Amino acid sequence: MSRFFGHLTKLLGIQHKTGAALNPRANGYAEQVIKKVNEGLKRYSTPEIDDKNIELILHLIQLNLLSTSSVSTRISPFEVVHGLSMPLPSPIEGEKTTFPTAEAESYYSWLRDALKLLHSAVHQNRVEAKQEMKAAYDRRHAAKAPTFRIGDVVLLLDRRVKPNSDRVLTHKPYNDVYMISDIIRGDDTIVPSYRLVRQRDGQPVKNLVNADRIKLYNENRDSFDTLNPPLPIDGAVKSQESEVEASDDENKLAHYEPARKIIRQRQSKDRTEYLVLFRDGTQSWCYDVSPALYAHFVLKRETDRSGKRRRKRR
């Protein structure tokens, strides 16, 4: 059925373009249709027709959507599919336009051409005005094309508050650290979307994410402290505990055995275990791996899944 639908959409000239969730600007036409449907439900409802009986007015809303001409195409969706205007019942019979004199017909033709020229100029002015507004917006907000790459560690903006949550005023917009596993871009005129996976457990984010909701995460504490030095405190001395912790981290990294890759992972009781392939060819289940090795495993797994999804769509 999906293959038949794909051939049908290709025959009708319909192109499938993937966009990110929570980004209504990427699909303005669909958002406009949803808005018209909501307006139609309110307009055609009556005291007898409420939310339980909306199926009685859906055909009127559909008739309105199919017979209304679009601002961009100037023709209705019905005419696009069938090649002719929708035959609507009308109490007034249409007649061919006739003029009493040749001068009246000439004036009508001149007025028609003048209005077409005026409408064309207005459309061109609107296009130029939108381009100027975009340029002004880019200058004001220092907007630039996103430079995110696969493997980048990012933070995800999420302003949504869970229902019945005790954190509304104290809600933090950035809670977890994620990695970019894939970049989706079907059209060069549309900003790319990103597929993310959570860094701590490899759980993929359900929906695609646009560039406005992510920002790079600086996990290098040395460079972070260099760019953001702590405030000086009189009489403060360097803690010996921090030196001990740093040396412990170095010793911990030194105790990692040289490994090639993680083959797979499993959940065992209250912890996650990883099947690791070492350089000597042996395999063993481990409960602790290096961050770089785990990041490579997660990106490899998501890349394989993305390839399977693309092959399935074909």
KOLMARLUM-443626 format. One record per residue (C-alpha): residue number from 1; residue in one letter; chain; x, z, y. Coordinates in pm, 1 decimal. Example, Ala and Ser with C-alpha at 12.3 -4.5 7.8 and 13.67 -1.06 7.14 Angstrom:
REM residues 2
[1, 'a', 'A', [1230.0, 780.0, -450.0]]
[2, 's', 'A', [1367.0, 714.0, -106.0]]
This chain:
REM residues 314
[1, 'm', 'A', [0.0, 0.0, 0.0]]
[2, 's', 'A', [284.4, 82.2, 239.1]]
[3, 'r', 'A', [453.5, -252.6, 167.2]]
[4, 'f', 'A', [125.7, -438.0, 234.3]]
[5, 'f', 'A', [78.9, -244.6, 557.7]]
[6, 'g', 'A', [435.4, -331.3, 659.5]]
[7, 'h', 'A', [373.7, -704.6, 605.9]]
[8, 'l', 'A', [40.6, -680.5, 791.4]]
[9, 't', 'A', [197.2, -513.9, 1095.5]]
[10, 'k', 'A', [476.7, -772.2, 1094.5]]
[11, 'l', 'A', [216.2, -1052.1, 1087.5]]
[12, 'l', 'A', [33.4, -898.5, 1385.1]]
[13, 'g', 'A', [355.6, -853.1, 1579.5]]
[14, 'i', 'A', [347.6, -471.2, 1565.6]]
[15, 'q', 'A', [688.8, -303.5, 1577.7]]
[16, 'h', 'A', [754.9, 47.0, 1450.1]]
[17, 'k', 'A', [970.9, 251.4, 1687.9]]
[18, 't', 'A', [1071.6, 606.5, 1603.8]]
[19, 'g', 'A', [1064.6, 869.1, 1878.3]]
[20, 'a', 'A', [1121.0, 1239.6, 1911.7]]
[21, 'a', 'A', [855.0, 1508.2, 1901.5]]
[22, 'l', 'A', [742.7, 1691.6, 2217.6]]
[23, 'n', 'A', [845.1, 1390.7, 2425.6]]
[24, 'p', 'A', [528.4, 1219.8, 2557.1]]
[25, 'r', 'A', [727.0, 993.6, 2792.6]]
[26, 'a', 'A', [860.2, 796.8, 2496.6]]
[27, 'n', 'A', [512.5, 671.7, 2392.2]]
[28, 'g', 'A', [301.5, 649.6, 2704.9]]
[29, 'y', 'A', [49.1, 399.3, 2563.3]]
[30, 'a', 'A', [-41.3, 625.0, 2268.9]]
[31, 'e', 'A', [-71.4, 923.3, 2502.0]]
[32, 'q', 'A', [-300.0, 716.6, 2725.4]]
[33, 'v', 'A', [-524.9, 630.6, 2429.5]]
[34, 'i', 'A', [-545.5, 998.5, 2332.6]]
[35, 'k', 'A', [-639.4, 1082.5, 2690.7]]
[36, 'k', 'A', [-915.0, 818.4, 2689.0]]
[37, 'v', 'A', [-1053.0, 952.7, 2360.5]]
[38, 'n', 'A', [-1068.0, 1305.8, 2503.7]]
[39, 'e', 'A', [-1242.4, 1176.1, 2816.5]]
[40, 'g', 'A', [-1489.4, 981.4, 2603.9]]
[41, 'l', 'A', [-1578.1, 1288.9, 2397.6]]
[42, 'k', 'A', [-1663.5, 1475.5, 2717.2]]
[43, 'r', 'A', [-1845.3, 1182.4, 2879.8]]
[44, 'y', 'A', [-2070.9, 1083.3, 2588.5]]
[45, 's', 'A', [-2149.4, 1433.8, 2464.7]]
[46, 't', 'A', [-2501.0, 1566.6, 2519.9]]
[47, 'p', 'A', [-2667.3, 1908.1, 2481.6]]
[48, 'e', 'A', [-2758.6, 1802.5, 2127.9]]
[49, 'i', 'A', [-2415.4, 1652.9, 2038.6]]
[50, 'd', 'A', [-2140.7, 1914.7, 2024.8]]
[51, 'd', 'A', [-1808.9, 1935.3, 1839.0]]
[52, 'k', 'A', [-1988.6, 1938.8, 1503.9]]
[53, 'n', 'A', [-2155.9, 1602.2, 1566.4]]
[54, 'i', 'A', [-1887.0, 1397.8, 1742.2]]
[55, 'e', 'A', [-1911.0, 1128.3, 1472.9]]
[56, 'l', 'A', [-2233.7, 1017.0, 1644.3]]
[57, 'i', 'A', [-2043.5, 907.5, 1957.2]]
[58, 'l', 'A', [-1714.0, 789.2, 1807.3]]
[59, 'h', 'A', [-1844.0, 431.3, 1780.1]]
[60, 'l', 'A', [-1918.8, 428.5, 2154.3]]
[61, 'i', 'A', [-1567.2, 549.1, 2233.2]]
[62, 'q', 'A', [-1420.8, 285.5, 1999.9]]
[63, 'l', 'A', [-1628.9, 14.9, 2166.4]]
[64, 'n', 'A', [-1501.6, 126.2, 2505.2]]
[65, 'l', 'A', [-1136.0, 125.9, 2394.8]]
[66, 'l', 'A', [-1152.7, -214.8, 2227.2]]
[67, 's', 'A', [-1336.9, -390.0, 2511.2]]
[68, 't', 'A', [-1136.7, -246.2, 2803.5]]
[69, 's', 'A', [-853.6, -461.4, 2935.9]]
[70, 's', 'A', [-507.3, -310.6, 2962.3]]
[71, 'v', 'A', [-333.3, -290.2, 3299.0]]
[72, 's', 'A', [-13.9, -444.1, 3160.6]]
[73, 't', 'A', [-159.8, -720.0, 2937.3]]
[74, 'r', 'A', [-478.8, -786.3, 3141.7]]
[75, 'i', 'A', [-669.4, -855.4, 2818.1]]
[76, 's', 'A', [-859.0, -627.1, 2583.6]]
[77, 'p', 'A', [-732.9, -521.6, 2237.1]]
[78, 'f', 'A', [-1030.2, -703.3, 2081.0]]
[79, 'e', 'A', [-919.4, -1028.2, 2245.5]]
[80, 'v', 'A', [-561.0, -975.3, 2131.0]]
[81, 'v', 'A', [-669.7, -950.1, 1765.9]]
[82, 'h', 'A', [-957.9, -1201.2, 1756.6]]
[83, 'g', 'A', [-856.3, -1446.8, 2028.7]]
[84, 'l', 'A', [-1184.3, -1421.7, 2221.6]]
[85, 's', 'A', [-1357.8, -1170.8, 2444.5]]
[86, 'm', 'A', [-1582.6, -913.7, 2282.8]]
[87, 'p', 'A', [-1942.5, -1044.1, 2282.4]]
[88, 'l', 'A', [-2124.7, -762.3, 2455.9]]
[89, 'p', 'A', [-2499.8, -766.6, 2515.0]]
[90, 's', 'A', [-2586.2, -811.6, 2881.1]]
[91, 'p', 'A', [-2925.9, -834.6, 3055.5]]
[92, 'i', 'A', [-2779.5, -1091.4, 3299.4]]
[93, 'e', 'A', [-2701.7, -1432.6, 3159.9]]
[94, 'g', 'A', [-2372.0, -1570.0, 3283.4]]
[95, 'e', 'A', [-2388.5, -1903.5, 3462.0]]
[96, 'k', 'A', [-2123.4, -2150.8, 3558.2]]
[97, 't', 'A', [-2002.4, -2103.5, 3912.2]]
[98, 't', 'A', [-2140.0, -2374.9, 4142.9]]
[99, 'f', 'A', [-2090.2, -2427.2, 4514.7]]
[100, 'p', 'A', [-2322.9, -2597.2, 4761.2]]
[101, 't', 'A', [-2041.5, -2781.9, 4941.1]]
[102, 'a', 'A', [-1687.0, -2895.7, 4874.1]]
[103, 'e', 'A', [-1559.4, -2672.4, 5154.7]]
[104, 'a', 'A', [-1700.4, -2363.2, 4982.5]]
[105, 'e', 'A', [-1535.5, -2460.8, 4654.7]]
[106, 's', 'A', [-1205.9, -2521.7, 4834.5]]
[107, 'y', 'A', [-1226.4, -2181.2, 5005.4]]
[108, 'y', 'A', [-1300.7, -2012.8, 4671.4]]
[109, 's', 'A', [-996.7, -2176.1, 4510.9]]
[110, 'w', 'A', [-775.8, -2071.4, 4803.4]]
[111, 'l', 'A', [-902.4, -1714.2, 4788.1]]
[112, 'r', 'A', [-846.7, -1697.3, 4411.2]]
[113, 'd', 'A', [-486.4, -1819.0, 4442.9]]
[114, 'a', 'A', [-421.3, -1585.3, 4737.0]]
[115, 'l', 'A', [-548.3, -1286.3, 4538.7]]
[116, 'k', 'A', [-329.9, -1379.2, 4241.0]]
[117, 'l', 'A', [-29.7, -1402.6, 4469.9]]
[118, 'l', 'A', [-118.1, -1067.9, 4627.0]]
[119, 'h', 'A', [-159.0, -898.9, 4289.6]]
[120, 's', 'A', [172.6, -1042.1, 4171.3]]
[121, 'a', 'A', [347.5, -910.7, 4483.0]]
[122, 'v', 'A', [188.8, -566.0, 4439.4]]
[123, 'h', 'A', [304.5, -555.1, 4077.3]]
[124, 'q', 'A', [657.9, -650.6, 4179.0]]
[125, 'n', 'A', [656.5, -383.3, 4449.7]]
[126, 'r', 'A', [550.3, -121.1, 4196.2]]
[127, 'v', 'A', [830.3, -221.9, 3960.1]]
[128, 'e', 'A', [1086.6, -198.3, 4240.7]]
[129, 'a', 'A', [944.2, 135.8, 4356.0]]
[130, 'k', 'A', [975.7, 278.6, 4003.5]]
[131, 'q', 'A', [1334.4, 159.1, 3983.3]]
[132, 'e', 'A', [1413.0, 325.5, 4317.2]]
[133, 'm', 'A', [1245.7, 650.5, 4205.3]]
[134, 'k', 'A', [1447.9, 645.6, 3883.0]]
[135, 'a', 'A', [1771.7, 591.3, 4075.5]]
[136, 'a', 'A', [1685.4, 877.0, 4314.1]]
[137, 'y', 'A', [1599.3, 1105.8, 4020.8]]
[138, 'd', 'A', [1927.0, 1022.1, 3847.1]]
[139, 'r', 'A', [2123.7, 1098.7, 4165.4]]
[140, 'r', 'A', [1937.0, 1422.8, 4235.8]]
[141, 'h', 'A', [1974.2, 1560.3, 3884.0]]
[142, 'a', 'A', [2310.9, 1394.4, 3805.8]]
[143, 'a', 'A', [2149.2, 1225.1, 3505.6]]
[144, 'k', 'A', [2370.6, 1036.4, 3265.8]]
[145, 'a', 'A', [2344.3, 877.6, 2924.5]]
[146, 'p', 'A', [2372.3, 1128.2, 2638.5]]
[147, 't', 'A', [2706.8, 1132.5, 2457.8]]
[148, 'f', 'A', [2613.7, 1339.1, 2154.0]]
[149, 'r', 'A', [2770.7, 1238.0, 1823.8]]
[150, 'i', 'A', [2704.0, 1313.1, 1459.0]]
[151, 'g', 'A', [2862.1, 1645.2, 1371.3]]
[152, 'd', 'A', [2831.7, 1800.7, 1717.0]]
[153, 'v', 'A', [2728.1, 2165.9, 1721.5]]
[154, 'v', 'A', [2438.9, 2213.6, 1965.1]]
[155, 'l', 'A', [2175.1, 2458.0, 2081.5]]
[156, 'l', 'A', [1807.3, 2363.9, 2060.8]]
[157, 'l', 'A', [1567.7, 2444.3, 2344.5]]
[158, 'd', 'A', [1236.0, 2587.0, 2219.6]]
[159, 'r', 'A', [1004.8, 2741.7, 2478.8]]
[160, 'r', 'A', [713.3, 2780.5, 2239.4]]
[161, 'v', 'A', [599.6, 3135.5, 2169.7]]
[162, 'k', 'A', [467.9, 3214.7, 1823.7]]
[163, 'p', 'A', [106.3, 3335.1, 1804.4]]
[164, 'n', 'A', [65.5, 3714.2, 1815.4]]
[165, 's', 'A', [434.0, 3754.7, 1898.2]]
[166, 'd', 'A', [568.2, 4063.2, 2073.6]]
[167, 'r', 'A', [816.4, 3847.8, 2265.3]]
[168, 'v', 'A', [656.3, 3655.2, 2548.9]]
[169, 'l', 'A', [840.2, 3770.7, 2859.4]]
[170, 't', 'A', [1158.8, 3836.9, 2660.4]]
[171, 'h', 'A', [1140.2, 3512.4, 2463.5]]
[172, 'k', 'A', [1480.8, 3345.0, 2437.2]]
[173, 'p', 'A', [1476.1, 2964.2, 2462.2]]
[174, 'y', 'A', [1788.7, 2925.2, 2245.4]]
[175, 'n', 'A', [1786.7, 3118.5, 1917.5]]
[176, 'd', 'A', [1987.0, 2924.2, 1657.0]]
[177, 'v', 'A', [2287.6, 2696.5, 1632.7]]
[178, 'y', 'A', [2235.1, 2345.3, 1491.7]]
[179, 'm', 'A', [2438.1, 2040.6, 1396.2]]
[180, 'i', 'A', [2351.8, 1675.2, 1463.7]]
[181, 's', 'A', [2315.2, 1502.0, 1128.5]]
[182, 'd', 'A', [2178.6, 1163.5, 1237.0]]
[183, 'i', 'A', [2109.7, 958.1, 1549.4]]
[184, 'i', 'A', [1790.2, 750.8, 1554.3]]
[185, 'r', 'A', [1774.7, 458.3, 1796.2]]
[186, 'g', 'A', [1548.6, 162.7, 1725.4]]
[187, 'd', 'A', [1549.4, 14.0, 2076.5]]
[188, 'd', 'A', [1828.8, 0.5, 2333.6]]
[189, 't', 'A', [1579.4, 60.5, 2615.8]]
[190, 'i', 'A', [1474.2, 398.2, 2469.6]]
[191, 'v', 'A', [1692.7, 707.4, 2474.6]]
[192, 'p', 'A', [1804.8, 793.7, 2117.4]]
[193, 's', 'A', [1655.6, 1080.1, 1920.1]]
[194, 'y', 'A', [1848.8, 1320.9, 1702.1]]
[195, 'r', 'A', [1799.0, 1479.0, 1362.3]]
[196, 'l', 'A', [1926.8, 1837.0, 1345.5]]
[197, 'v', 'A', [2011.3, 2083.2, 1070.0]]
[198, 'r', 'A', [2051.0, 2456.7, 1114.4]]
[199, 'q', 'A', [2414.9, 2552.4, 1085.2]]
[200, 'r', 'A', [2378.5, 2885.8, 908.5]]
[201, 'd', 'A', [2173.6, 2760.6, 611.1]]
[202, 'g', 'A', [2155.2, 2379.6, 635.8]]
[203, 'q', 'A', [1777.4, 2378.3, 687.0]]
[204, 'p', 'A', [1677.0, 2048.8, 857.6]]
[205, 'v', 'A', [1455.1, 2050.3, 1165.0]]
[206, 'k', 'A', [1117.8, 1897.0, 1080.9]]
[207, 'n', 'A', [1081.6, 1669.8, 1386.0]]
[208, 'l', 'A', [1321.4, 1450.4, 1576.7]]
[209, 'v', 'A', [1463.0, 1595.0, 1897.5]]
[210, 'n', 'A', [1531.4, 1417.7, 2227.0]]
[211, 'a', 'A', [1845.1, 1468.2, 2434.0]]
[212, 'd', 'A', [1670.8, 1684.5, 2696.1]]
[213, 'r', 'A', [1623.1, 1968.2, 2444.5]]
[214, 'i', 'A', [1980.6, 2006.1, 2318.2]]
[215, 'k', 'A', [2312.3, 2104.4, 2471.5]]
[216, 'l', 'A', [2661.7, 2140.7, 2329.9]]
[217, 'y', 'A', [2754.3, 2478.9, 2186.8]]
[218, 'n', 'A', [3106.0, 2602.5, 2254.3]]
[219, 'e', 'A', [3209.7, 2791.6, 1942.8]]
[220, 'n', 'A', [3575.4, 2813.9, 2043.9]]
[221, 'r', 'A', [3604.2, 3159.1, 2198.3]]
[222, 'd', 'A', [3952.6, 3094.0, 2335.7]]
[223, 's', 'A', [3843.8, 2795.2, 2543.9]]
[224, 'f', 'A', [3520.9, 2973.7, 2639.9]]
[225, 'd', 'A', [3710.9, 3276.3, 2769.7]]
[226, 't', 'A', [3943.4, 3044.8, 2959.7]]
[227, 'l', 'A', [3654.6, 2870.5, 3135.9]]
[228, 'n', 'A', [3457.7, 3195.5, 3178.8]]
[229, 'p', 'A', [3708.7, 3480.7, 3217.7]]
[230, 'p', 'A', [3565.8, 3833.4, 3190.7]]
[231, 'l', 'A', [3531.4, 4042.8, 3503.2]]
[232, 'p', 'A', [3834.5, 4266.7, 3564.6]]
[233, 'i', 'A', [3774.1, 4638.1, 3517.0]]
[234, 'd', 'A', [4006.8, 4894.6, 3668.6]]
[235, 'g', 'A', [4195.6, 5095.8, 3411.5]]
[236, 'a', 'A', [4082.7, 4874.8, 3122.4]]
[237, 'v', 'A', [4329.2, 4818.3, 2840.6]]
[238, 'k', 'A', [4319.0, 4579.5, 2549.5]]
[239, 's', 'A', [4146.9, 4730.4, 2250.5]]
[240, 'q', 'A', [4344.9, 4763.3, 1931.8]]
[241, 'e', 'A', [4026.4, 4704.0, 1733.4]]
[242, 's', 'A', [4002.0, 4348.0, 1868.3]]
[243, 'e', 'A', [4358.6, 4282.7, 1753.9]]
[244, 'v', 'A', [4275.1, 4421.7, 1411.0]]
[245, 'e', 'A', [3961.0, 4205.4, 1391.3]]
[246, 'a', 'A', [4157.2, 3896.6, 1492.8]]
[247, 's', 'A', [4422.9, 3964.5, 1232.7]]
[248, 'd', 'A', [4151.6, 4023.8, 970.7]]
[249, 'd', 'A', [3997.2, 3683.4, 1051.0]]
[250, 'e', 'A', [4335.7, 3517.2, 1018.1]]
[251, 'n', 'A', [4394.7, 3687.9, 684.9]]
[252, 'k', 'A', [4049.7, 3584.2, 569.0]]
[253, 'l', 'A', [4118.3, 3218.1, 649.7]]
[254, 'a', 'A', [4456.7, 3244.2, 478.5]]
[255, 'h', 'A', [4290.8, 3366.1, 156.0]]
[256, 'y', 'A', [4072.0, 3053.3, 127.1]]
[257, 'e', 'A', [4179.6, 2834.3, -160.7]]
[258, 'p', 'A', [4240.7, 2464.3, -79.4]]
[259, 'a', 'A', [3917.0, 2283.5, -164.2]]
[260, 'r', 'A', [3797.5, 1923.1, -144.5]]
[261, 'k', 'A', [3423.1, 1957.5, -96.9]]
[262, 'i', 'A', [3105.1, 2144.8, -179.4]]
[263, 'i', 'A', [2908.7, 1974.0, -454.4]]
[264, 'r', 'A', [2582.3, 2165.5, -419.9]]
[265, 'q', 'A', [2439.3, 2505.0, -331.6]]
[266, 'r', 'A', [2190.0, 2742.7, -489.2]]
[267, 'q', 'A', [2013.2, 3066.7, -403.6]]
[268, 's', 'A', [2109.9, 3352.7, -631.2]]
[269, 'k', 'A', [1915.6, 3673.6, -571.8]]
[270, 'd', 'A', [1990.9, 3777.0, -214.3]]
[271, 'r', 'A', [2278.8, 3539.5, -132.9]]
[272, 't', 'A', [2368.0, 3170.8, -132.4]]
[273, 'e', 'A', [2628.0, 3033.6, -372.4]]
[274, 'y', 'A', [2822.1, 2708.5, -349.0]]
[275, 'l', 'A', [2965.6, 2491.6, -622.0]]
[276, 'v', 'A', [3309.4, 2401.0, -484.5]]
[277, 'l', 'A', [3546.2, 2130.0, -607.9]]
[278, 'f', 'A', [3907.0, 2242.1, -557.8]]
[279, 'r', 'A', [4212.8, 2024.1, -513.2]]
[280, 'd', 'A', [4332.3, 2086.6, -868.6]]
[281, 'g', 'A', [4006.7, 1937.3, -1003.5]]
[282, 't', 'A', [3843.2, 2263.9, -1107.8]]
[283, 'q', 'A', [3491.1, 2365.2, -1007.0]]
[284, 's', 'A', [3365.7, 2714.9, -938.0]]
[285, 'w', 'A', [3067.4, 2890.5, -781.4]]
[286, 'c', 'A', [3161.6, 3075.1, -460.8]]
[287, 'y', 'A', [2957.2, 3285.5, -222.1]]
[288, 'd', 'A', [3184.5, 3230.8, 79.8]]
[289, 'v', 'A', [3324.2, 2901.5, 211.9]]
[290, 's', 'A', [3497.4, 2797.6, 531.2]]
[291, 'p', 'A', [3279.2, 2676.2, 821.8]]
[292, 'a', 'A', [3446.1, 2333.3, 825.3]]
[293, 'l', 'A', [3383.7, 2280.1, 453.0]]
[294, 'y', 'A', [3020.0, 2383.9, 485.6]]
[295, 'a', 'A', [2967.6, 2159.1, 790.4]]
[296, 'h', 'A', [3106.4, 1863.7, 593.1]]
[297, 'f', 'A', [2867.8, 1940.3, 305.9]]
[298, 'v', 'A', [2561.4, 1962.5, 529.7]]
[299, 'l', 'A', [2639.9, 1638.8, 716.2]]
[300, 'k', 'A', [2710.1, 1453.5, 390.7]]
[301, 'r', 'A', [2380.9, 1571.7, 242.4]]
[302, 'e', 'A', [2176.8, 1473.0, 549.2]]
[303, 't', 'A', [2349.0, 1133.8, 567.7]]
[304, 'd', 'A', [2251.4, 1064.1, 206.3]]
[305, 'r', 'A', [1892.2, 1169.1, 277.0]]
[306, 's', 'A', [1875.7, 943.0, 584.1]]
[307, 'g', 'A', [2000.5, 650.2, 377.4]]
[308, 'k', 'A', [1733.0, 712.9, 114.3]]
[309, 'r', 'A', [1462.4, 724.4, 383.0]]
[310, 'r', 'A', [1578.7, 391.6, 529.9]]
[311, 'r', 'A', [1586.9, 224.2, 188.6]]
[312, 'k', 'A', [1240.1, 359.5, 109.4]]
[313, 'r', 'A', [1097.5, 214.1, 432.6]]
[314, 'r', 'A', [1237.6, -125.8, 343.7]]
